[in-house]
Amino acid sequence: MIAATPLTGNRMAKGNAPGTWFEALADAWGQTLDGQAARIEQMSDSVGQGGDNPSQITKLTAESMRMSFMANSSSSSIDSVGKALETMARKG
């Protein structure tokens, strides 16, 4: 059963594409978090180059909080799916 080892070996897809749906889930979360991190980095650079007015700092803070929420959601969803796969593997 491929789901029993979702992040190692047995890649069915070609290239860098994920081989299992669990890998696809993790990859999607990773890309989403990378995009948010890039957004924060860009805003931070803008603030660092003199755009340190209250509205920009507030927007940067909000984006940082969004990143925290997204990271927690990513961790929780991957953990939940992993536990469900583990339970299914034991019953299978």
N, CA, C and O atoms as a GROMACS GRO file, in nm:
protein
  368
    1MET      N    1   0.085  -0.118   0.000
    1MET     CA    2   0.000   0.000   0.000
    1MET      C    3   0.089   0.123   0.000
    1MET      O    4   0.170   0.140   0.091
    2ILE      N    5   0.076   0.209  -0.098
    2ILE     CA    6   0.160   0.328  -0.112
    2ILE      C    7   0.135   0.427   0.002
    2ILE      O    8   0.228   0.493   0.047
    3ALA      N    9   0.012   0.438   0.048
    3ALA     CA   10  -0.021   0.535   0.153
    3ALA      C   11   0.054   0.508   0.283
    3ALA      O   12   0.069   0.599   0.364
    4ALA      N   13   0.101   0.387   0.304
    4ALA     CA   14   0.171   0.354   0.427
    4ALA      C   15   0.306   0.425   0.435
    4ALA      O   16   0.357   0.450   0.544
    5THR      N   17   0.365   0.458   0.319
    5THR     CA   18   0.491   0.532   0.317
    5THR      C   19   0.476   0.652   0.225
    5THR      O   20   0.537   0.657   0.118
    6PRO      N   21   0.395   0.751   0.266
    6PRO     CA   22   0.357   0.858   0.176
    6PRO      C   23   0.468   0.954   0.135
    6PRO      O   24   0.457   1.018   0.030
    7LEU      N   25   0.572   0.967   0.211
    7LEU     CA   26   0.673   1.067   0.178
    7LEU      C   27   0.807   1.009   0.140
    7LEU      O   28   0.904   1.083   0.123
    8THR      N   29   0.816   0.879   0.127
    8THR     CA   30   0.944   0.818   0.091
    8THR      C   31   0.925   0.716  -0.018
    8THR      O   32   0.828   0.640  -0.019
    9GLY      N   33   1.018   0.714  -0.111
    9GLY     CA   34   1.021   0.611  -0.214
    9GLY      C   35   0.895   0.596  -0.296
    9GLY      O   36   0.799   0.672  -0.278
   10ASN      N   37   0.895   0.500  -0.386
   10ASN     CA   38   0.779   0.464  -0.465
   10ASN      C   39   0.707   0.580  -0.531
   10ASN      O   40   0.584   0.583  -0.534
   11ARG      N   41   0.781   0.676  -0.584
   11ARG     CA   42   0.715   0.787  -0.653
   11ARG      C   43   0.657   0.735  -0.782
   11ARG      O   44   0.726   0.673  -0.863
   12MET      N   45   0.531   0.762  -0.802
   12MET     CA   46   0.464   0.715  -0.922
   12MET      C   47   0.464   0.822  -1.031
   12MET      O   48   0.451   0.790  -1.150
   13ALA      N   49   0.479   0.947  -0.994
   13ALA     CA   50   0.476   1.056  -1.090
   13ALA      C   51   0.615   1.081  -1.146
   13ALA      O   52   0.715   1.036  -1.090
   14LYS      N   53   0.621   1.152  -1.257
   14LYS     CA   54   0.749   1.183  -1.319
   14LYS      C   55   0.798   1.320  -1.273
   14LYS      O   56   0.718   1.405  -1.235
   15GLY      N   57   0.928   1.339  -1.278
   15GLY     CA   58   0.986   1.468  -1.240
   15GLY      C   59   0.973   1.496  -1.093
   15GLY      O   60   0.989   1.407  -1.010
   16ASN      N   61   0.944   1.621  -1.060
   16ASN     CA   62   0.931   1.662  -0.921
   16ASN      C   63   0.788   1.658  -0.870
   16ASN      O   64   0.761   1.699  -0.758
   17ALA      N   65   0.696   1.610  -0.952
   17ALA     CA   66   0.556   1.605  -0.912
   17ALA      C   67   0.538   1.503  -0.800
   17ALA      O   68   0.603   1.398  -0.799
   18PRO      N   69   0.450   1.533  -0.705
   18PRO     CA   70   0.424   1.438  -0.597
   18PRO      C   71   0.369   1.307  -0.651
   18PRO      O   72   0.298   1.305  -0.751
   19GLY      N   73   0.402   1.197  -0.583
   19GLY     CA   74   0.359   1.066  -0.629
   19GLY      C   75   0.232   1.018  -0.564
   19GLY      O   76   0.163   0.934  -0.622
   20THR      N   77   0.198   1.067  -0.447
   20THR     CA   78   0.075   1.026  -0.378
   20THR      C   79  -0.005   1.151  -0.345
   20THR      O   80   0.048   1.262  -0.348
   21TRP      N   81  -0.131   1.132  -0.315
   21TRP     CA   82  -0.213   1.249  -0.283
   21TRP      C   83  -0.166   1.312  -0.151
   21TRP      O   84  -0.180   1.433  -0.131
   22PHE      N   85  -0.110   1.232  -0.061
   22PHE     CA   86  -0.058   1.287   0.063
   22PHE      C   87   0.061   1.378   0.036
   22PHE      O   88   0.075   1.484   0.097
   23GLU      N   89   0.147   1.335  -0.057
   23GLU     CA   90   0.259   1.420  -0.098
   23GLU      C   91   0.209   1.545  -0.167
   23GLU      O   92   0.264   1.654  -0.149
   24ALA      N   93   0.103   1.530  -0.247
   24ALA     CA   94   0.045   1.646  -0.315
   24ALA      C   95  -0.010   1.746  -0.214
   24ALA      O   96   0.004   1.867  -0.231
   25LEU      N   97  -0.072   1.696  -0.108
   25LEU     CA   98  -0.123   1.783  -0.002
   25LEU      C   99  -0.009   1.860   0.063
   25LEU      O  100  -0.016   1.981   0.081
   26ALA      N  101   0.096   1.788   0.099
   26ALA     CA  102   0.212   1.853   0.162
   26ALA      C  103   0.278   1.952   0.067
   26ALA      O  104   0.320   2.060   0.109
   27ASP      N  105   0.287   1.916  -0.060
   27ASP     CA  106   0.346   2.005  -0.160
   27ASP      C  107   0.263   2.132  -0.175
   27ASP      O  108   0.318   2.242  -0.183
   28ALA      N  109   0.131   2.118  -0.180
   28ALA     CA  110   0.043   2.234  -0.194
   28ALA      C  111   0.057   2.327  -0.073
   28ALA      O  112   0.064   2.449  -0.089
   29TRP      N  113   0.061   2.270   0.046
   29TRP     CA  114   0.081   2.352   0.165
   29TRP      C  115   0.216   2.423   0.159
   29TRP      O  116   0.226   2.541   0.192
   30GLY      N  117   0.319   2.350   0.117
   30GLY     CA  118   0.452   2.410   0.107
   30GLY      C  119   0.455   2.528   0.010
   30GLY      O  120   0.514   2.632   0.040
   31GLN      N  121   0.392   2.511  -0.106
   31GLN     CA  122   0.389   2.620  -0.203
   31GLN      C  123   0.311   2.739  -0.150
   31GLN      O  124   0.350   2.854  -0.172
   32THR      N  125   0.201   2.712  -0.082
   32THR     CA  126   0.120   2.820  -0.025
   32THR      C  127   0.199   2.897   0.081
   32THR      O  128   0.197   3.020   0.084
   33LEU      N  129   0.267   2.823   0.167
   33LEU     CA  130   0.347   2.888   0.272
   33LEU      C  131   0.466   2.964   0.212
   33LEU      O  132   0.501   3.072   0.260
   34ASP      N  133   0.527   2.908   0.107
   34ASP     CA  134   0.636   2.980   0.038
   34ASP      C  135   0.586   3.113  -0.018
   34ASP      O  136   0.654   3.215  -0.008
   35GLY      N  137   0.468   3.110  -0.078
   35GLY     CA  138   0.410   3.233  -0.134
   35GLY      C  139   0.384   3.338  -0.028
   35GLY      O  140   0.411   3.456  -0.048
   36GLN      N  141   0.332   3.294   0.085
   36GLN     CA  142   0.305   3.387   0.195
   36GLN      C  143   0.435   3.442   0.252
   36GLN      O  144   0.444   3.560   0.285
   37ALA      N  145   0.535   3.356   0.263
   37ALA     CA  146   0.665   3.402   0.314
   37ALA      C  147   0.726   3.505   0.220
   37ALA      O  148   0.785   3.603   0.265
   38ALA      N  149   0.712   3.485   0.089
   38ALA     CA  150   0.763   3.582  -0.008
   38ALA      C  151   0.691   3.715   0.005
   38ALA      O  152   0.752   3.822  -0.006
   39ARG      N  153   0.560   3.709   0.028
   39ARG     CA  154   0.481   3.832   0.046
   39ARG      C  155   0.530   3.908   0.170
   39ARG      O  156   0.545   4.030   0.166
   40ILE      N  157   0.553   3.836   0.278
   40ILE     CA  158   0.601   3.899   0.401
   40ILE      C  159   0.740   3.958   0.380
   40ILE      O  160   0.769   4.069   0.425
   41GLU      N  161   0.826   3.884   0.311
   41GLU     CA  162   0.961   3.932   0.285
   41GLU      C  163   0.958   4.060   0.203
   41GLU      O  164   1.033   4.154   0.232
   42GLN      N  165   0.874   4.065   0.102
   42GLN     CA  166   0.862   4.184   0.018
   42GLN      C  167   0.812   4.304   0.101
   42GLN      O  168   0.866   4.414   0.090
   43MET      N  169   0.711   4.281   0.183
   43MET     CA  170   0.658   4.389   0.266
   43MET      C  171   0.761   4.435   0.368
   43MET      O  172   0.774   4.554   0.395
   44SER      N  173   0.835   4.340   0.424
   44SER     CA  174   0.938   4.372   0.522
   44SER      C  175   1.048   4.456   0.459
   44SER      O  176   1.097   4.551   0.520
   45ASP      N  177   1.088   4.421   0.336
   45ASP     CA  178   1.188   4.500   0.265
   45ASP      C  179   1.139   4.642   0.243
   45ASP      O  180   1.216   4.738   0.258
   46SER      N  181   1.013   4.657   0.209
   46SER     CA  182   0.954   4.789   0.188
   46SER      C  183   0.957   4.872   0.316
   46SER      O  184   0.990   4.991   0.314
   47VAL      N  185   0.923   4.809   0.426
   47VAL     CA  186   0.927   4.878   0.556
   47VAL      C  187   1.070   4.916   0.591
   47VAL      O  188   1.096   5.026   0.642
   48GLY      N  189   1.163   4.826   0.564
   48GLY     CA  190   1.304   4.850   0.595
   48GLY      C  191   1.366   4.961   0.511
   48GLY      O  192   1.467   5.020   0.549
   49GLN      N  193   1.305   4.990   0.396
   49GLN     CA  194   1.358   5.094   0.308
   49GLN      C  195   1.286   5.227   0.325
   49GLN      O  196   1.282   5.309   0.234
   50GLY      N  197   1.230   5.246   0.442
   50GLY     CA  198   1.170   5.376   0.473
   50GLY      C  199   1.019   5.379   0.469
   50GLY      O  200   0.960   5.482   0.501
   51GLY      N  201   0.955   5.272   0.432
   51GLY     CA  202   0.809   5.268   0.428
   51GLY      C  203   0.751   5.226   0.561
   51GLY      O  204   0.658   5.146   0.567
   52ASP      N  205   0.808   5.280   0.668
   52ASP     CA  206   0.769   5.235   0.802
   52ASP      C  207   0.657   5.318   0.863
   52ASP      O  208   0.663   5.353   0.980
   53ASN      N  209   0.556   5.349   0.783
   53ASN     CA  210   0.442   5.421   0.838
   53ASN      C  211   0.348   5.321   0.906
   53ASN      O  212   0.354   5.202   0.878
   54PRO      N  213   0.263   5.369   0.993
   54PRO     CA  214   0.176   5.279   1.070
   54PRO      C  215   0.091   5.185   0.986
   54PRO      O  216   0.072   5.069   1.023
   55SER      N  217   0.041   5.232   0.874
   55SER     CA  218  -0.044   5.144   0.793
   55SER      C  219   0.036   5.029   0.733
   55SER      O  220  -0.015   4.917   0.727
   56GLN      N  221   0.157   5.053   0.690
   56GLN     CA  222   0.240   4.946   0.634
   56GLN      C  223   0.280   4.846   0.742
   56GLN      O  224   0.281   4.725   0.718
   57ILE      N  225   0.313   4.896   0.859
   57ILE     CA  226   0.350   4.806   0.969
   57ILE      C  227   0.230   4.722   1.010
   57ILE      O  228   0.245   4.603   1.042
   58THR      N  229   0.112   4.781   1.011
   58THR     CA  230  -0.010   4.707   1.045
   58THR      C  231  -0.037   4.599   0.942
   58THR      O  232  -0.074   4.487   0.978
   59LYS      N  233  -0.019   4.631   0.812
   59LYS     CA  234  -0.038   4.531   0.707
   59LYS      C  235   0.064   4.418   0.720
   59LYS      O  236   0.030   4.301   0.702
   60LEU      N  237   0.188   4.454   0.750
   60LEU     CA  238   0.292   4.352   0.768
   60LEU      C  239   0.259   4.262   0.887
   60LEU      O  240   0.277   4.140   0.880
   61THR      N  241   0.211   4.320   0.993
   61THR     CA  242   0.171   4.242   1.112
   61THR      C  243   0.057   4.147   1.077
   61THR      O  244   0.057   4.031   1.117
   62ALA      N  245  -0.040   4.197   1.001
   62ALA     CA  246  -0.154   4.113   0.961
   62ALA      C  247  -0.107   3.996   0.874
   62ALA      O  248  -0.154   3.884   0.890
   63GLU      N  249  -0.016   4.023   0.781
   63GLU     CA  250   0.035   3.916   0.695
   63GLU      C  251   0.116   3.815   0.775
   63GLU      O  252   0.113   3.695   0.746
   64SER      N  253   0.188   3.862   0.875
   64SER     CA  254   0.264   3.771   0.962
   64SER      C  255   0.170   3.682   1.042
   64SER      O  256   0.196   3.563   1.062
   65MET      N  257   0.061   3.740   1.088
   65MET     CA  258  -0.038   3.662   1.162
   65MET      C  259  -0.105   3.560   1.070
   65MET      O  260  -0.135   3.448   1.112
   66ARG      N  261  -0.129   3.599   0.944
   66ARG     CA  262  -0.186   3.507   0.847
   66ARG      C  263  -0.090   3.389   0.825
   66ARG      O  264  -0.134   3.274   0.816
   67MET      N  265   0.039   3.418   0.818
   67MET     CA  266   0.140   3.313   0.800
   67MET      C  267   0.135   3.216   0.918
   67MET      O  268   0.143   3.095   0.899
   68SER      N  269   0.124   3.269   1.037
   68SER     CA  270   0.116   3.184   1.156
   68SER      C  271  -0.007   3.094   1.150
   68SER      O  272   0.001   2.975   1.179
   69PHE      N  273  -0.120   3.152   1.112
   69PHE     CA  274  -0.243   3.074   1.101
   69PHE      C  275  -0.228   2.964   0.996
   69PHE      O  276  -0.268   2.850   1.018
   70MET      N  277  -0.170   3.001   0.881
   70MET     CA  278  -0.153   2.905   0.773
   70MET      C  279  -0.057   2.792   0.813
   70MET      O  280  -0.082   2.676   0.782
   71ALA      N  281   0.050   2.826   0.882
   71ALA     CA  282   0.146   2.725   0.926
   71ALA      C  283   0.082   2.628   1.025
   71ALA      O  284   0.103   2.507   1.018
   72ASN      N  285   0.003   2.682   1.117
   72ASN     CA  286  -0.067   2.596   1.213
   72ASN      C  287  -0.169   2.507   1.143
   72ASN      O  288  -0.183   2.389   1.176
   73SER      N  289  -0.240   2.563   1.046
   73SER     CA  290  -0.339   2.485   0.970
   73SER      C  291  -0.271   2.375   0.891
   73SER      O  292  -0.320   2.262   0.884
   74SER      N  293  -0.158   2.407   0.831
   74SER     CA  294  -0.082   2.309   0.754
   74SER      C  295  -0.040   2.193   0.843
   74SER      O  296  -0.060   2.077   0.809
   75SER      N  297   0.018   2.227   0.955
   75SER     CA  298   0.065   2.124   1.047
   75SER      C  299  -0.050   2.036   1.096
   75SER      O  300  -0.039   1.914   1.100
   76SER      N  301  -0.160   2.100   1.132
   76SER     CA  302  -0.275   2.024   1.182
   76SER      C  303  -0.335   1.933   1.076
   76SER      O  304  -0.367   1.818   1.104
   77SER      N  305  -0.349   1.985   0.954
   77SER     CA  306  -0.412   1.903   0.850
   77SER      C  307  -0.322   1.786   0.809
   77SER      O  308  -0.371   1.675   0.790
   78ILE      N  309  -0.194   1.810   0.796
   78ILE     CA  310  -0.102   1.702   0.759
   78ILE      C  311  -0.096   1.598   0.870
   78ILE      O  312  -0.092   1.478   0.844
   79ASP      N  313  -0.094   1.643   0.994
   79ASP     CA  314  -0.092   1.551   1.108
   79ASP      C  315  -0.219   1.467   1.113
   79ASP      O  316  -0.213   1.346   1.134
   80SER      N  317  -0.334   1.531   1.092
   80SER     CA  318  -0.462   1.459   1.096
   80SER      C  319  -0.470   1.354   0.984
   80SER      O  320  -0.512   1.241   1.007
   81VAL      N  321  -0.430   1.394   0.864
   81VAL     CA  322  -0.434   1.300   0.753
   81VAL      C  323  -0.335   1.186   0.776
   81VAL      O  324  -0.366   1.070   0.748
   82GLY      N  325  -0.217   1.219   0.828
   82GLY     CA  326  -0.119   1.116   0.857
   82GLY      C  327  -0.170   1.014   0.958
   82GLY      O  328  -0.149   0.894   0.942
   83LYS      N  329  -0.236   1.062   1.061
   83LYS     CA  330  -0.292   0.972   1.162
   83LYS      C  331  -0.403   0.886   1.103
   83LYS      O  332  -0.415   0.768   1.136
   84ALA      N  333  -0.484   0.946   1.016
   84ALA     CA  334  -0.591   0.869   0.952
   84ALA      C  335  -0.533   0.760   0.863
   84ALA      O  336  -0.582   0.647   0.862
   85LEU      N  337  -0.428   0.794   0.788
   85LEU     CA  338  -0.363   0.693   0.703
   85LEU      C  339  -0.302   0.581   0.787
   85LEU      O  340  -0.307   0.464   0.750
   86GLU      N  341  -0.243   0.620   0.901
   86GLU     CA  342  -0.187   0.519   0.990
   86GLU      C  343  -0.295   0.425   1.041
   86GLU      O  344  -0.274   0.304   1.045
   87THR      N  345  -0.408   0.479   1.079
   87THR     CA  346  -0.520   0.397   1.126
   87THR      C  347  -0.571   0.304   1.016
   87THR      O  348  -0.600   0.187   1.041
   88MET      N  349  -0.582   0.359   0.894
   88MET     CA  350  -0.628   0.275   0.783
   88MET      C  351  -0.528   0.164   0.753
   88MET      O  352  -0.568   0.052   0.721
   89ALA      N  353  -0.399   0.193   0.763
   89ALA     CA  354  -0.296   0.092   0.735
   89ALA      C  355  -0.302  -0.022   0.837
   89ALA      O  356  -0.281  -0.138   0.803
   90ARG      N  357  -0.332   0.012   0.962
   90ARG     CA  358  -0.342  -0.091   1.066
   90ARG      C  359  -0.462  -0.181   1.043
   90ARG      O  360  -0.457  -0.300   1.073
   91LYS      N  361  -0.571  -0.124   0.991
   91LYS     CA  362  -0.694  -0.200   0.970
   91LYS      C  363  -0.690  -0.278   0.839
   91LYS      O  364  -0.767  -0.372   0.820
   92GLY      N  365  -0.600  -0.238   0.749
   92GLY     CA  366  -0.598  -0.297   0.616
   92GLY      C  367  -0.521  -0.420   0.604
   92GLY      O  368  -0.514  -0.478   0.496
   0.00000   0.00000   0.00000
